[in-house]
């Protein structure tokens, strides 16, 4: 996992429901925790683009429902600024389900655009991404 060059605002809090944009069988994921998050006592941890999170699958195929899995956040609704001055904003919050903690995706194709910051941090995601914004 590499560092991200843009300053991403962490706006996806614990308890959020997000869409899954791969063909792993999951449709909607519930955010449980964020890996490597450090906050003050009593504050909910939050995630942004490129973060590794733990999710529970709420809606999808029977084989993946009610299971706890790792995922990578690839889109967020809150806009963020890149170093070149551009501001990037997506219509929804979306994740990709992973097979393991190293960021290898479970699905074989992704629906919709993927943020460049997520592909820089996770090389396995960039190999399968068709649209990188």
Secondary structure, DSSP 8 states (H G I E B T S, - for coil): ----SSB----EETT-EEEE-BSSSEEEEEEEEETT----TT---EE-TT-EEEEEEEEE-TTTTT-EEEEEEEE-SS-EE-TTS-EE--SS-EEEEESSTT--BSSS-B-S-B-HHHHHH-HHHHHH-S-B-
